[in-house]
């Protein structure tokens, strides 16, 4: 899995994500203080989304794309501390192989 956090994403970055998610630019996520991006295989991303939403108050969305390697991208929206905590939980539970 690959991980990135965007703190204080620009309006353009949020617009790109909203178009890729399919929500349109007029419907923003409630909190765009930070966005965590996680990319991996579908099974990993479903697992990661579940971990993130159970760990802290974040919103997870599937970012549509066309990847020849069949990689999936999810975006984790929330305040900076929550996004960082969610991504730490994903990394920890994935490494330990914890069943959720």
C-alpha positions in Angstrom: 0.0 0.0 0.0 1.0 3.6 -0.6 0.1 6.4 1.7 0.0 10.2 1.4 -1.6 13.0 3.6 -2.5 16.3 2.2 -2.9 18.9 4.9 -5.1 21.9 4.1 -5.8 20.8 0.5 -6.4 23.5 -2.0 -9.8 24.1 -3.5 -8.5 22.7 -6.8 -7.3 19.5 -5.2 -10.7 19.0 -3.5 -12.5 19.7 -6.9 -10.3 17.0 -8.6 -11.2 14.5 -5.8 -14.9 15.3 -5.9 -15.0 14.8 -9.7 -13.1 11.5 -9.4 -15.4 10.4 -6.6 -18.4 11.5 -8.5 -20.0 14.0 -6.1 -19.6 17.0 -8.3 -17.9 20.3 -7.3 -21.1 21.7 -5.6 -21.2 18.9 -3.0 -18.1 19.1 -0.8 -17.1 16.7 2.0 -18.0 18.2 5.4 -14.4 18.6 6.4 -11.5 19.2 4.1 -8.9 20.1 6.7 -6.9 17.0 5.5 -7.2 14.2 3.0 -5.4 10.9 3.4 -4.8 9.0 0.2 -4.2 5.2 0.3 -3.7 3.1 -2.8 -3.5 -0.7 -3.0 -5.3 -3.8 -4.1 -9.1 -3.9 -3.8 -9.1 -6.2 -0.8 -6.6 -4.0 1.0 -8.6 -0.9 0.3 -11.9 -2.3 1.6 -10.1 -3.4 4.7 -8.4 0.0 5.0 -11.7 1.9 4.6 -13.3 -0.2 7.4 -10.4 0.3 9.7 -10.4 4.1 9.1 -14.1 4.6 9.7 -14.1 2.4 12.9 -10.9 4.1 14.3 -11.9 7.7 14.2 -14.5 10.2 12.8 -13.5 10.3 9.2 -15.3 9.8 5.9 -13.9 7.4 3.3 -14.6 7.6 -0.4 -13.5 5.5 -3.4 -11.6 7.6 -5.9 -12.5 6.3 -9.4 -9.7 5.9 -11.9 -8.2 3.7 -14.6 -5.2 1.9 -13.4 -3.7 -0.9 -15.6 -2.4 -2.7 -12.5 -5.9 -2.7 -11.0 -4.9 -0.6 -8.0 -7.7 1.2 -6.1 -7.4 4.6 -4.4 -9.4 5.7 -1.4 -9.6 9.2 0.1 -10.0 9.7 3.8 -11.5 13.1 4.7 -11.5 14.7 8.2 -9.5 16.9 10.5 -5.7 16.5 10.4 -5.5 14.6 13.6 -8.3 12.1 12.7 -6.8 11.5 9.2 -3.4 10.9 10.6 -4.8 8.5 13.3 -6.9 6.6 10.7 -3.8 6.1 8.5 -1.7 5.0 11.5 -4.4 2.4 12.4 -4.5 1.2 8.8 -0.7 0.7 8.7 -0.6 -0.9 12.2 -3.5 -3.4 11.6 -2.3 -4.3 8.1 1.2 -5.0 9.3 -0.1 -7.1 12.2 -2.7 -8.9 10.2 -5.4 -8.1 12.7 -8.9 -9.2 11.8 -11.4 -6.4 12.4 
